Amino acid sequence: MKQLKVAFPDDLRSRMQVSASANGRSLADEIRRRVEESFDRENSYDVQTGALVRAIDDFAALIRVATGHLWHEHAGAHWAFRNMITARLQRLRPQGERSFGAGELPNARIVASDDPEAIGHALETLNFHQKAEK
């Protein structure tokens, strides 16, 4: 490994040190982990999905500025946030039928349904419960 001299503002260095301590890591290990995660995250999305993920991050900040509330702590802020996401998804919606034709789905699937709404709900439920277990 090569050493790299990097300067951090005091507040960022302090936040990194707190995080490193909380995670039982050295400051250097915490910085390495975060840099690696940022590259992993960047490379795990196709271009359109990456843009949507960044937009949702921006939406959360915009909701807080516009309403004075976090989207997950106030029902009105939550509804506005939900509508931002829905509007963006609608803007990006591909042309075509909202169904899967014969042969368009893999034979081995996580969800045994051909209905896009049922597939979406089932996958969200699966994801939610997997995250809750961790």
N, CA, C and O atoms as CSV, one atom per row, in Angstrom:
chain,resi,resn,atom,element,x,y,z
A,1,MET,N,N,0.839,-1.183,0.000
A,1,MET,CA,C,0.000,0.000,0.000
A,1,MET,C,C,0.877,1.236,0.000
A,1,MET,O,O,1.954,1.258,0.594
A,2,LYS,N,N,0.395,2.254,-0.674
A,2,LYS,CA,C,1.092,3.538,-0.670
A,2,LYS,C,C,0.335,4.507,0.225
A,2,LYS,O,O,-0.895,4.517,0.271
A,3,GLN,N,N,1.106,5.316,0.929
A,3,GLN,CA,C,0.489,6.349,1.746
A,3,GLN,C,C,0.175,7.545,0.874
A,3,GLN,O,O,0.879,7.846,-0.090
A,4,LEU,N,N,-0.898,8.215,1.240
A,4,LEU,CA,C,-1.348,9.390,0.512
A,4,LEU,C,C,-1.640,10.478,1.537
A,4,LEU,O,O,-2.406,10.269,2.478
A,5,LYS,N,N,-1.031,11.623,1.349
A,5,LYS,CA,C,-1.241,12.716,2.280
A,5,LYS,C,C,-2.468,13.508,1.822
A,5,LYS,O,O,-2.488,14.070,0.727
A,6,VAL,N,N,-3.487,13.539,2.681
A,6,VAL,CA,C,-4.744,14.215,2.364
A,6,VAL,C,C,-5.114,15.111,3.531
A,6,VAL,O,O,-4.999,14.715,4.691
A,7,ALA,N,N,-5.558,16.319,3.219
A,7,ALA,CA,C,-5.989,17.248,4.260
A,7,ALA,C,C,-7.511,17.246,4.331
A,7,ALA,O,O,-8.187,17.273,3.303
A,8,PHE,N,N,-8.044,17.213,5.542
A,8,PHE,CA,C,-9.483,17.269,5.778
A,8,PHE,C,C,-9.815,18.486,6.619
A,8,PHE,O,O,-9.044,18.842,7.510
A,9,PRO,N,N,-10.937,19.131,6.360
A,9,PRO,CA,C,-11.386,20.190,7.268
A,9,PRO,C,C,-11.601,19.581,8.662
A,9,PRO,O,O,-11.913,18.397,8.787
A,10,ASP,N,N,-11.434,20.390,9.689
A,10,ASP,CA,C,-11.535,19.890,11.064
A,10,ASP,C,C,-12.854,19.181,11.331
A,10,ASP,O,O,-12.873,18.130,11.971
A,11,ASP,N,N,-13.977,19.754,10.839
A,11,ASP,CA,C,-15.275,19.147,11.132
A,11,ASP,C,C,-15.417,17.780,10.463
A,11,ASP,O,O,-16.006,16.872,11.049
A,12,LEU,N,N,-14.892,17.616,9.250
A,12,LEU,CA,C,-14.975,16.331,8.560
A,12,LEU,C,C,-14.078,15.305,9.241
A,12,LEU,O,O,-14.469,14.152,9.428
A,13,ARG,N,N,-12.877,15.730,9.608
A,13,ARG,CA,C,-11.974,14.812,10.312
A,13,ARG,C,C,-12.606,14.362,11.628
A,13,ARG,O,O,-12.500,13.193,11.999
A,14,SER,N,N,-13.252,15.267,12.323
A,14,SER,CA,C,-13.904,14.935,13.591
A,14,SER,C,C,-15.041,13.926,13.365
A,14,SER,O,O,-15.176,12.962,14.119
A,15,ARG,N,N,-15.842,14.149,12.343
A,15,ARG,CA,C,-16.942,13.224,12.039
A,15,ARG,C,C,-16.400,11.850,11.657
A,15,ARG,O,O,-16.950,10.824,12.059
A,16,MET,N,N,-15.326,11.836,10.883
A,16,MET,CA,C,-14.724,10.563,10.495
A,16,MET,C,C,-14.166,9.827,11.720
A,16,MET,O,O,-14.293,8.608,11.829
A,17,GLN,N,N,-13.556,10.569,12.627
A,17,GLN,CA,C,-12.993,9.954,13.825
A,17,GLN,C,C,-14.097,9.360,14.701
A,17,GLN,O,O,-13.938,8.266,15.242
A,18,VAL,N,N,-15.208,10.075,14.841
A,18,VAL,CA,C,-16.347,9.571,15.622
A,18,VAL,C,C,-16.869,8.283,14.990
A,18,VAL,O,O,-17.130,7.303,15.688
A,19,SER,N,N,-17.019,8.290,13.667
A,19,SER,CA,C,-17.499,7.110,12.954
A,19,SER,C,C,-16.525,5.947,13.090
A,19,SER,O,O,-16.938,4.806,13.300
A,20,ALA,N,N,-15.239,6.234,12.969
A,20,ALA,CA,C,-14.218,5.186,13.102
A,20,ALA,C,C,-14.289,4.552,14.491
A,20,ALA,O,O,-14.250,3.329,14.627
A,21,SER,N,N,-14.394,5.387,15.508
A,21,SER,CA,C,-14.473,4.871,16.886
A,21,SER,C,C,-15.731,4.033,17.079
A,21,SER,O,O,-15.685,2.957,17.675
A,22,ALA,N,N,-16.848,4.532,16.576
A,22,ALA,CA,C,-18.112,3.809,16.716
A,22,ALA,C,C,-18.067,2.456,16.016
A,22,ALA,O,O,-18.723,1.507,16.447
A,23,ASN,N,N,-17.290,2.367,14.934
A,23,ASN,CA,C,-17.195,1.124,14.161
A,23,ASN,C,C,-15.994,0.268,14.543
A,23,ASN,O,O,-15.752,-0.777,13.938
A,24,GLY,N,N,-15.241,0.711,15.548
A,24,GLY,CA,C,-14.084,-0.062,16.005
A,24,GLY,C,C,-12.953,-0.129,14.995
A,24,GLY,O,O,-12.252,-1.135,14.893
A,25,ARG,N,N,-12.782,0.965,14.244
A,25,ARG,CA,C,-11.738,1.014,13.225
A,25,ARG,C,C,-10.803,2.185,13.489
A,25,ARG,O,O,-11.135,3.125,14.211
A,26,SER,N,N,-9.628,2.098,12.883
A,26,SER,CA,C,-8.725,3.245,12.915
A,26,SER,C,C,-9.277,4.284,11.938
A,26,SER,O,O,-10.119,3.966,11.098
A,27,LEU,N,N,-8.808,5.504,12.050
A,27,LEU,CA,C,-9.232,6.562,11.134
A,27,LEU,C,C,-8.863,6.187,9.699
A,27,LEU,O,O,-9.660,6.391,8.784
A,28,ALA,N,N,-7.672,5.644,9.496
A,28,ALA,CA,C,-7.238,5.243,8.152
A,28,ALA,C,C,-8.147,4.158,7.583
A,28,ALA,O,O,-8.519,4.212,6.411
A,29,ASP,N,N,-8.509,3.167,8.413
A,29,ASP,CA,C,-9.402,2.101,7.951
A,29,ASP,C,C,-10.785,2.647,7.616
A,29,ASP,O,O,-11.404,2.215,6.643
A,30,GLU,N,N,-11.264,3.581,8.402
A,30,GLU,CA,C,-12.587,4.183,8.141
A,30,GLU,C,C,-12.577,4.946,6.820
A,30,GLU,O,O,-13.524,4.849,6.039
A,31,ILE,N,N,-11.527,5.693,6.570
A,31,ILE,CA,C,-11.419,6.450,5.311
A,31,ILE,C,C,-11.347,5.492,4.127
A,31,ILE,O,O,-12.026,5.696,3.121
A,32,ARG,N,N,-10.522,4.443,4.242
A,32,ARG,CA,C,-10.406,3.449,3.162
A,32,ARG,C,C,-11.756,2.791,2.880
A,32,ARG,O,O,-12.149,2.641,1.723
A,33,ARG,N,N,-12.457,2.403,3.935
A,33,ARG,CA,C,-13.754,1.741,3.783
A,33,ARG,C,C,-14.746,2.652,3.075
A,33,ARG,O,O,-15.470,2.213,2.181
A,34,ARG,N,N,-14.779,3.904,3.469
A,34,ARG,CA,C,-15.725,4.845,2.857
A,34,ARG,C,C,-15.393,5.129,1.397
A,34,ARG,O,O,-16.296,5.246,0.569
A,35,VAL,N,N,-14.133,5.239,1.083
A,35,VAL,CA,C,-13.744,5.465,-0.321
A,35,VAL,C,C,-14.093,4.234,-1.154
A,35,VAL,O,O,-14.641,4.361,-2.249
A,36,GLU,N,N,-13.778,3.047,-0.641
A,36,GLU,CA,C,-14.118,1.819,-1.361
A,36,GLU,C,C,-15.625,1.698,-1.563
A,36,GLU,O,O,-16.075,1.330,-2.648
A,37,GLU,N,N,-16.412,2.006,-0.527
A,37,GLU,CA,C,-17.879,1.957,-0.637
A,37,GLU,C,C,-18.392,2.918,-1.700
A,37,GLU,O,O,-19.322,2.593,-2.438
A,38,SER,N,N,-17.794,4.092,-1.780
A,38,SER,CA,C,-18.269,5.058,-2.774
A,38,SER,C,C,-18.017,4.539,-4.191
A,38,SER,O,O,-18.848,4.739,-5.077
A,39,PHE,N,N,-16.882,3.876,-4.412
A,39,PHE,CA,C,-16.618,3.304,-5.731
A,39,PHE,C,C,-17.524,2.103,-5.999
A,39,PHE,O,O,-18.023,1.934,-7.111
A,40,ASP,N,N,-17.734,1.269,-4.975
A,40,ASP,CA,C,-18.631,0.119,-5.141
A,40,ASP,C,C,-20.037,0.580,-5.494
A,40,ASP,O,O,-20.669,0.034,-6.398
A,41,ARG,N,N,-20.520,1.581,-4.781
A,41,ARG,CA,C,-21.869,2.112,-5.019
A,41,ARG,C,C,-21.950,2.732,-6.417
A,41,ARG,O,O,-22.926,2.526,-7.139
A,42,GLU,N,N,-20.940,3.476,-6.782
A,42,GLU,CA,C,-20.903,4.129,-8.097
A,42,GLU,C,C,-20.933,3.111,-9.223
A,42,GLU,O,O,-21.562,3.340,-10.256
A,43,ASN,N,N,-20.256,1.992,-9.027
A,43,ASN,CA,C,-20.159,0.973,-10.073
A,43,ASN,C,C,-21.291,-0.056,-10.031
A,43,ASN,O,O,-21.372,-0.918,-10.906
A,44,SER,N,N,-22.163,0.027,-9.026
A,44,SER,CA,C,-23.213,-0.988,-8.915
A,44,SER,C,C,-24.477,-0.607,-9.672
A,44,SER,O,O,-25.386,-1.428,-9.792
A,45,TYR,N,N,-24.558,0.615,-10.184
A,45,TYR,CA,C,-25.752,1.074,-10.876
A,45,TYR,C,C,-25.483,1.296,-12.356
A,45,TYR,O,O,-24.379,1.658,-12.762
A,46,ASP,N,N,-26.527,1.067,-13.154
A,46,ASP,CA,C,-26.462,1.541,-14.528
A,46,ASP,C,C,-26.646,3.060,-14.472
A,46,ASP,O,O,-26.986,3.590,-13.414
A,47,VAL,N,N,-26.436,3.757,-15.556
A,47,VAL,CA,C,-26.452,5.219,-15.581
A,47,VAL,C,C,-27.787,5.781,-15.093
A,47,VAL,O,O,-27.808,6.680,-14.252
A,48,GLN,N,N,-28.892,5.265,-15.607
A,48,GLN,CA,C,-30.216,5.784,-15.240
A,48,GLN,C,C,-30.531,5.539,-13.762
A,48,GLN,O,O,-31.080,6.416,-13.095
A,49,THR,N,N,-30.190,4.358,-13.248
A,49,THR,CA,C,-30.458,4.057,-11.837
A,49,THR,C,C,-29.602,4.942,-10.938
A,49,THR,O,O,-30.082,5.438,-9.919
A,50,GLY,N,N,-28.355,5.140,-11.303
A,50,GLY,CA,C,-27.488,6.036,-10.531
A,50,GLY,C,C,-28.052,7.442,-10.478
A,50,GLY,O,O,-28.029,8.080,-9.426
A,51,ALA,N,N,-28.556,7.931,-11.596
A,51,ALA,CA,C,-29.156,9.271,-11.627
A,51,ALA,C,C,-30.395,9.330,-10.742
A,51,ALA,O,O,-30.616,10.329,-10.058
A,52,LEU,N,N,-31.203,8.278,-10.746
A,52,LEU,CA,C,-32.401,8.254,-9.904
A,52,LEU,C,C,-32.033,8.224,-8.421
A,52,LEU,O,O,-32.648,8.925,-7.618
A,53,VAL,N,N,-31.045,7.426,-8.057
A,53,VAL,CA,C,-30.603,7.357,-6.660
A,53,VAL,C,C,-30.116,8.727,-6.190
A,53,VAL,O,O,-30.450,9.159,-5.087
A,54,ARG,N,N,-29.335,9.404,-7.016
A,54,ARG,CA,C,-28.852,10.743,-6.647
A,54,ARG,C,C,-30.011,11.730,-6.559
A,54,ARG,O,O,-30.017,12.599,-5.687
A,55,ALA,N,N,-30.995,11.607,-7.455
A,55,ALA,CA,C,-32.153,12.494,-7.418
A,55,ALA,C,C,-32.945,12.289,-6.129
A,55,ALA,O,O,-33.381,13.263,-5.516
A,56,ILE,N,N,-33.136,11.045,-5.712
A,56,ILE,CA,C,-33.881,10.772,-4.472
A,56,ILE,C,C,-33.150,11.365,-3.281
A,56,ILE,O,O,-33.783,11.894,-2.368
A,57,ASP,N,N,-31.845,11.285,-3.278
A,57,ASP,CA,C,-31.045,11.921,-2.230
A,57,ASP,C,C,-31.290,13.434,-2.220
A,57,ASP,O,O,-31.473,14.038,-1.163
A,58,ASP,N,N,-31.290,14.032,-3.408
A,58,ASP,CA,C,-31.580,15.465,-3.525
A,58,ASP,C,C,-33.007,15.778,-3.064
A,58,ASP,O,O,-33.238,16.787,-2.398
A,59,PHE,N,N,-33.958,14.915,-3.418
A,59,PHE,CA,C,-35.358,15.133,-3.024
A,59,PHE,C,C,-35.495,15.217,-1.505
A,59,PHE,O,O,-36.217,16.069,-0.988
A,60,ALA,N,N,-34.799,14.330,-0.795
A,60,ALA,CA,C,-34.878,14.340,0.670
A,60,ALA,C,C,-34.405,15.680,1.225
A,60,ALA,O,O,-35.020,16.231,2.138
A,61,ALA,N,N,-33.316,16.200,0.674
A,61,ALA,CA,C,-32.807,17.503,1.119
A,61,ALA,C,C,-33.777,18.621,0.749
A,61,ALA,O,O,-34.015,19.524,1.551
A,62,LEU,N,N,-34.333,18.569,-0.451
A,62,LEU,CA,C,-35.289,19.599,-0.882
A,62,LEU,C,C,-36.539,19.608,-0.010
A,62,LEU,O,O,-37.046,20.673,0.341
A,63,ILE,N,N,-37.032,18.435,0.337
A,63,ILE,CA,C,-38.221,18.348,1.197
A,63,ILE,C,C,-37.933,18.986,2.550
A,63,ILE,O,O,-38.763,19.718,3.088
A,64,ARG,N,N,-36.772,18.711,3.086
A,64,ARG,CA,C,-36.431,19.278,4.398
A,64,ARG,C,C,-36.369,20.802,4.326
A,64,ARG,O,O,-36.858,21.483,5.227
A,65,VAL,N,N,-35.776,21.339,3.269
A,65,VAL,CA,C,-35.687,22.796,3.100
A,65,VAL,C,C,-37.079,23.393,2.867
A,65,VAL,O,O,-37.434,24.412,3.459
A,66,ALA,N,N,-37.855,22.750,2.003
A,66,ALA,CA,C,-39.158,23.300,1.619
A,66,ALA,C,C,-40.203,23.204,2.719
A,66,ALA,O,O,-41.075,24.067,2.825
A,67,THR,N,N,-40.121,22.145,3.554
A,67,THR,CA,C,-41.165,21.936,4.562
A,67,THR,C,C,-40.683,22.135,5.993
A,67,THR,O,O,-41.487,22.314,6.908
A,68,GLY,N,N,-39.381,22.101,6.178
A,68,GLY,CA,C,-38.845,22.181,7.545
A,68,GLY,C,C,-38.930,20.853,8.280
A,68,GLY,O,O,-38.717,20.795,9.491
A,69,HIS,N,N,-39.245,19.776,7.541
A,69,HIS,CA,C,-39.401,18.458,8.169
A,69,HIS,C,C,-38.654,17.403,7.368
A,69,HIS,O,O,-38.459,17.541,6.160
A,70,LEU,N,N,-38.243,16.356,8.054
A,70,LEU,CA,C,-37.697,15.190,7.376
A,70,LEU,C,C,-38.847,14.383,6.788
A,70,LEU,O,O,-39.920,14.314,7.388
A,71,TRP,N,N,-38.643,13.778,5.637
A,71,TRP,CA,C,-39.714,13.044,4.959
A,71,TRP,C,C,-40.254,11.895,5.790
A,71,TRP,O,O,-41.415,11.516,5.639
A,72,HIS,N,N,-39.430,11.336,6.665
A,72,HIS,CA,C,-39.837,10.170,7.442
A,72,HIS,C,C,-40.333,10.521,8.841
A,72,HIS,O,O,-40.606,9.637,9.653
A,73,GLU,N,N,-40.447,11.832,9.119
A,73,GLU,CA,C,-40.919,12.243,10.445
A,73,GLU,C,C,-42.211,13.048,10.406
A,73,GLU,O,O,-42.771,13.358,11.458
A,74,HIS,N,N,-42.692,13.387,9.230
A,74,HIS,CA,C,-43.913,14.195,9.122
A,74,HIS,C,C,-44.743,13.670,7.953
A,74,HIS,O,O,-44.226,13.482,6.852
A,75,ALA,N,N,-46.026,13.436,8.198
A,75,ALA,CA,C,-46.887,12.840,7.167
A,75,ALA,C,C,-46.963,13.705,5.908
A,75,ALA,O,O,-46.937,13.176,4.796
A,76,GLY,N,N,-47.057,15.019,6.069
A,76,GLY,CA,C,-47.127,15.898,4.903
A,76,GLY,C,C,-45.829,15.893,4.112
A,76,GLY,O,O,-45.848,15.869,2.882
A,77,ALA,N,N,-44.704,15.916,4.812
A,77,ALA,CA,C,-43.398,15.866,4.147
A,77,ALA,C,C,-43.222,14.519,3.448
A,77,ALA,O,O,-42.668,14.451,2.352
A,78,HIS,N,N,-43.692,13.458,4.081
A,78,HIS,CA,C,-43.628,12.125,3.482
A,78,HIS,C,C,-44.435,12.081,2.183
A,78,HIS,O,O,-43.970,11.539,1.181
A,79,TRP,N,N,-45.629,12.646,2.200
A,79,TRP,CA,C,-46.483,12.626,1.012
A,79,TRP,C,C,-45.841,13.432,-0.126
A,79,TRP,O,O,-45.873,13.014,-1.283
A,80,ALA,N,N,-45.264,14.577,0.210
A,80,ALA,CA,C,-44.589,15.391,-0.810
A,80,ALA,C,C,-43.389,14.637,-1.394
A,80,ALA,O,O,-43.169,14.652,-2.605
A,81,PHE,N,N,-42.626,13.987,-0.531
A,81,PHE,CA,C,-41.459,13.205,-0.963
A,81,PHE,C,C,-41.892,12.062,-1.872
A,81,PHE,O,O,-41.288,11.827,-2.918
A,82,ARG,N,N,-42.939,11.358,-1.467
A,82,ARG,CA,C,-43.475,10.260,-2.277
A,82,ARG,C,C,-43.893,10.766,-3.661
A,82,ARG,O,O,-43.629,10.114,-4.671
A,83,ASN,N,N,-44.537,11.916,-3.699
A,83,ASN,CA,C,-44.987,12.464,-4.970
A,83,ASN,C,C,-43.829,12.910,-5.852
A,83,ASN,O,O,-43.911,12.824,-7.077
A,84,MET,N,N,-42.748,13.386,-5.233
A,84,MET,CA,C,-41.558,13.724,-6.027
A,84,MET,C,C,-41.004,12.480,-6.716
A,84,MET,O,O,-40.678,12.508,-7.902
A,85,ILE,N,N,-40.904,11.397,-5.960
A,85,ILE,CA,C,-40.362,10.156,-6.513
A,85,ILE,C,C,-41.276,9.614,-7.607
A,85,ILE,O,O,-40.810,9.204,-8.670
A,86,THR,N,N,-42.577,9.614,-7.338
A,86,THR,CA,C,-43.541,9.120,-8.329
A,86,THR,C,C,-43.483,9.956,-9.605
A,86,THR,O,O,-43.521,9.413,-10.710
A,87,ALA,N,N,-43.392,11.277,-9.452
A,87,ALA,CA,C,-43.319,12.159,-10.624
A,87,ALA,C,C,-42.063,11.871,-11.446
A,87,ALA,O,O,-42.119,11.839,-12.676
A,88,ARG,N,N,-40.936,11.662,-10.774
A,88,ARG,CA,C,-39.703,11.368,-11.498
A,88,ARG,C,C,-39.789,10.024,-12.212
A,88,ARG,O,O,-39.377,9.902,-13.366
A,89,LEU,N,N,-40.324,9.019,-11.528
A,89,LEU,CA,C,-40.482,7.719,-12.173
A,89,LEU,C,C,-41.399,7.811,-13.390
A,89,LEU,O,O,-41.143,7.184,-14.418
A,90,GLN,N,N,-42.457,8.588,-13.268
A,90,GLN,CA,C,-43.375,8.750,-14.396
A,90,GLN,C,C,-42.669,9.440,-15.564
A,90,GLN,O,O,-42.866,9.071,-16.722
A,91,ARG,N,N,-41.854,10.433,-15.257
A,91,ARG,CA,C,-41.103,11.148,-16.293
A,91,ARG,C,C,-40.160,10.200,-17.043
A,91,ARG,O,O,-39.915,10.375,-18.237
A,92,LEU,N,N,-39.640,9.207,-16.341
A,92,LEU,CA,C,-38.662,8.280,-16.921
A,92,LEU,C,C,-39.290,6.985,-17.438
A,92,LEU,O,O,-38.578,6.093,-17.898
A,93,ARG,N,N,-40.600,6.879,-17.367
A,93,ARG,CA,C,-41.291,5.645,-17.745
A,93,ARG,C,C,-41.065,5.298,-19.218
A,93,ARG,O,O,-41.288,6.124,-20.102
A,94,PRO,N,N,-40.622,4.069,-19.465
A,94,PRO,CA,C,-40.467,3.645,-20.856
A,94,PRO,C,C,-41.832,3.427,-21.519
A,94,PRO,O,O,-42.832,3.189,-20.842
A,95,GLN,N,N,-41.854,3.510,-22.826
A,95,GLN,CA,C,-43.078,3.258,-23.587
A,95,GLN,C,C,-43.415,1.767,-23.527
A,95,GLN,O,O,-42.535,0.929,-23.329
A,96,GLY,N,N,-44.677,1.456,-23.697
A,96,GLY,CA,C,-45.087,0.054,-23.768
A,96,GLY,C,C,-46.122,-0.288,-22.722
A,96,GLY,O,O,-46.498,0.532,-21.885
A,97,GLU,N,N,-46.567,-1.519,-22.800
A,97,GLU,CA,C,-47.574,-2.029,-21.874
A,97,GLU,C,C,-46.977,-2.231,-20.489
A,97,GLU,O,O,-45.791,-2.525,-20.343
A,98,ARG,N,N,-47.814,-2.070,-19.485
A,98,ARG,CA,C,-47.383,-2.275,-18.100
A,98,ARG,C,C,-47.622,-3.725,-17.689
A,98,ARG,O,O,-48.255,-4.002,-16.670
A,99,SER,N,N,-47.117,-4.617,-18.481
A,99,SER,CA,C,-47.271,-6.040,-18.192
A,99,SER,C,C,-46.082,-6.774,-18.799
A,99,SER,O,O,-45.309,-6.220,-19.581
A,100,PHE,N,N,-45.967,-8.029,-18.415
A,100,PHE,CA,C,-44.913,-8.874,-18.966
A,100,PHE,C,C,-45.540,-9.873,-19.905
A,100,PHE,O,O,-46.497,-10.561,-19.550
A,101,GLY,N,N,-44.999,-9.952,-21.106
A,101,GLY,CA,C,-45.484,-10.916,-22.086
A,101,GLY,C,C,-44.858,-12.276,-21.863
A,101,GLY,O,O,-43.952,-12.432,-21.043
A,102,ALA,N,N,-45.344,-13.251,-22.593
A,102,ALA,CA,C,-44.807,-14.611,-22.514
A,102,ALA,C,C,-43.314,-14.584,-22.826
A,102,ALA,O,O,-42.880,-14.001,-23.819
A,103,GLY,N,N,-42.540,-15.227,-21.957
A,103,GLY,CA,C,-41.102,-15.335,-22.168
A,103,GLY,C,C,-40.296,-14.114,-21.732
A,103,GLY,O,O,-39.074,-14.116,-21.876
A,104,GLU,N,N,-40.943,-13.063,-21.200
A,104,GLU,CA,C,-40.201,-11.859,-20.782
A,104,GLU,C,C,-39.650,-11.956,-19.362
A,104,GLU,O,O,-38.804,-11.151,-18.973
A,105,LEU,N,N,-40.109,-12.914,-18.598
A,105,LEU,CA,C,-39.613,-13.093,-17.233
A,105,LEU,C,C,-38.771,-14.361,-17.165
A,105,LEU,O,O,-39.024,-15.312,-17.905
A,106,PRO,N,N,-37.771,-14.386,-16.282
A,106,PRO,CA,C,-36.960,-15.602,-16.153
A,106,PRO,C,C,-37.810,-16.772,-15.642
A,106,PRO,O,O,-38.830,-16.570,-14.984
A,107,ASN,N,N,-37.387,-17.961,-15.947
A,107,ASN,CA,C,-38.101,-19.148,-15.457
A,107,ASN,C,C,-37.988,-19.271,-13.946
A,107,ASN,O,O,-38.979,-19.544,-13.270
A,108,ALA,N,N,-36.787,-19.071,-13.412
A,108,ALA,CA,C,-36.569,-19.113,-11.964
A,108,ALA,C,C,-36.636,-17.677,-11.455
A,108,ALA,O,O,-35.797,-16.846,-11.805
A,109,ARG,N,N,-37.648,-17.390,-10.619
A,109,ARG,CA,C,-37.859,-16.024,-10.143
A,109,ARG,C,C,-37.989,-15.989,-8.631
A,109,ARG,O,O,-38.313,-16.989,-7.991
A,110,ILE,N,N,-37.730,-14.825,-8.082
A,110,ILE,CA,C,-37.897,-14.600,-6.650
A,110,ILE,C,C,-39.379,-14.553,-6.294
A,110,ILE,O,O,-39.783,-15.041,-5.239
A,111,VAL,N,N,-40.181,-13.971,-7.168
A,111,VAL,CA,C,-41.618,-13.817,-6.940
A,111,VAL,C,C,-42.362,-14.594,-8.017
A,111,VAL,O,O,-42.132,-14.396,-9.210
A,112,ALA,N,N,-43.250,-15.473,-7.591
A,112,ALA,CA,C,-43.989,-16.318,-8.536
A,112,ALA,C,C,-45.263,-15.613,-8.993
A,112,ALA,O,O,-46.373,-16.073,-8.727
A,113,SER,N,N,-45.083,-14.497,-9.679
A,113,SER,CA,C,-46.217,-13.755,-10.216
A,113,SER,C,C,-45.793,-13.110,-11.521
A,113,SER,O,O,-44.613,-12.830,-11.735
A,114,ASP,N,N,-46.765,-12.877,-12.392
A,114,ASP,CA,C,-46.506,-12.153,-13.635
A,114,ASP,C,C,-46.986,-10.714,-13.543
A,114,ASP,O,O,-46.769,-9.920,-14.458
A,115,ASP,N,N,-47.646,-10.377,-12.427
A,115,ASP,CA,C,-48.232,-9.047,-12.255
A,115,ASP,C,C,-47.176,-8.074,-11.730
A,115,ASP,O,O,-46.637,-8.289,-10.645
A,116,PRO,N,N,-46.866,-6.995,-12.484
A,116,PRO,CA,C,-45.836,-6.045,-12.053
A,116,PRO,C,C,-46.103,-5.431,-10.673
A,116,PRO,O,O,-45.168,-5.216,-9.902
A,117,GLU,N,N,-47.369,-5.151,-10.360
A,117,GLU,CA,C,-47.677,-4.572,-9.046
A,117,GLU,C,C,-47.380,-5.574,-7.936
A,117,GLU,O,O,-46.780,-5.216,-6.923
A,118,ALA,N,N,-47.791,-6.820,-8.117
A,118,ALA,CA,C,-47.523,-7.857,-7.116
A,118,ALA,C,C,-46.020,-8.091,-6.974
A,118,ALA,O,O,-45.516,-8.263,-5.864
A,119,ILE,N,N,-45.305,-8.096,-8.101
A,119,ILE,CA,C,-43.850,-8.275,-8.060
A,119,ILE,C,C,-43.208,-7.143,-7.264
A,119,ILE,O,O,-42.362,-7.387,-6.404
A,120,GLY,N,N,-43.612,-5.907,-7.550
A,120,GLY,CA,C,-43.050,-4.753,-6.847
A,120,GLY,C,C,-43.304,-4.800,-5.355
A,120,GLY,O,O,-42.388,-4.579,-4.562
A,121,HIS,N,N,-44.539,-5.085,-4.960
A,121,HIS,CA,C,-44.866,-5.161,-3.529
A,121,HIS,C,C,-44.100,-6.288,-2.835
A,121,HIS,O,O,-43.588,-6.108,-1.731
A,122,ALA,N,N,-44.026,-7.438,-3.483
A,122,ALA,CA,C,-43.327,-8.569,-2.883
A,122,ALA,C,C,-41.831,-8.290,-2.728
A,122,ALA,O,O,-41.239,-8.616,-1.700
A,123,LEU,N,N,-41.227,-7.692,-3.743
A,123,LEU,CA,C,-39.788,-7.390,-3.659
A,123,LEU,C,C,-39.498,-6.323,-2.614
A,123,LEU,O,O,-38.491,-6.404,-1.910
A,124,GLU,N,N,-40.367,-5.324,-2.504
A,124,GLU,CA,C,-40.180,-4.293,-1.475
A,124,GLU,C,C,-40.281,-4.926,-0.098
A,124,GLU,O,O,-39.474,-4.626,0.782
A,125,THR,N,N,-41.263,-5.798,0.100
A,125,THR,CA,C,-41.442,-6.474,1.394
A,125,THR,C,C,-40.218,-7.316,1.725
A,125,THR,O,O,-39.713,-7.272,2.847
A,126,LEU,N,N,-39.751,-8.069,0.766
A,126,LEU,CA,C,-38.553,-8.892,0.966
A,126,LEU,C,C,-37.363,-8.023,1.348
A,126,LEU,O,O,-36.658,-8.328,2.310
A,127,ASN,N,N,-37.135,-6.945,0.607
A,127,ASN,CA,C,-36.019,-6.034,0.882
A,127,ASN,C,C,-36.157,-5.408,2.256
A,127,ASN,O,O,-35.181,-5.336,3.002
A,128,PHE,N,N,-37.347,-4.955,2.603
A,128,PHE,CA,C,-37.586,-4.301,3.896
A,128,PHE,C,C,-37.256,-5.238,5.039
A,128,PHE,O,O,-36.587,-4.840,5.993
A,129,HIS,N,N,-37.710,-6.461,4.957
A,129,HIS,CA,C,-37.484,-7.406,6.052
A,129,HIS,C,C,-36.038,-7.898,6.111
A,129,HIS,O,O,-35.535,-8.199,7.193
A,130,GLN,N,N,-35.378,-7.983,4.980
A,130,GLN,CA,C,-33.958,-8.350,4.996
A,130,GLN,C,C,-33.138,-7.255,5.672
A,130,GLN,O,O,-32.230,-7.552,6.448
A,131,LYS,N,N,-33.450,-5.990,5.384
A,131,LYS,CA,C,-32.733,-4.865,5.992
A,131,LYS,C,C,-33.007,-4.811,7.491
A,131,LYS,O,O,-32.107,-4.506,8.274
A,132,ALA,N,N,-34.244,-5.105,7.896
A,132,ALA,CA,C,-34.619,-5.063,9.318
A,132,ALA,C,C,-33.886,-6.120,10.125
A,132,ALA,O,O,-33.615,-5.915,11.308
A,133,GLU,N,N,-33.560,-7.253,9.503
A,133,GLU,CA,C,-32.871,-8.330,10.196
A,133,GLU,C,C,-31.409,-8.027,10.445
A,133,GLU,O,O,-30.802,-8.617,11.338
A,134,LYS,N,N,-30.829,-7.116,9.672
A,134,LYS,CA,C,-29.397,-6.802,9.796
A,134,LYS,C,C,-29.111,-5.839,10.897
A,134,LYS,O,O,-27.954,-5.483,11.120
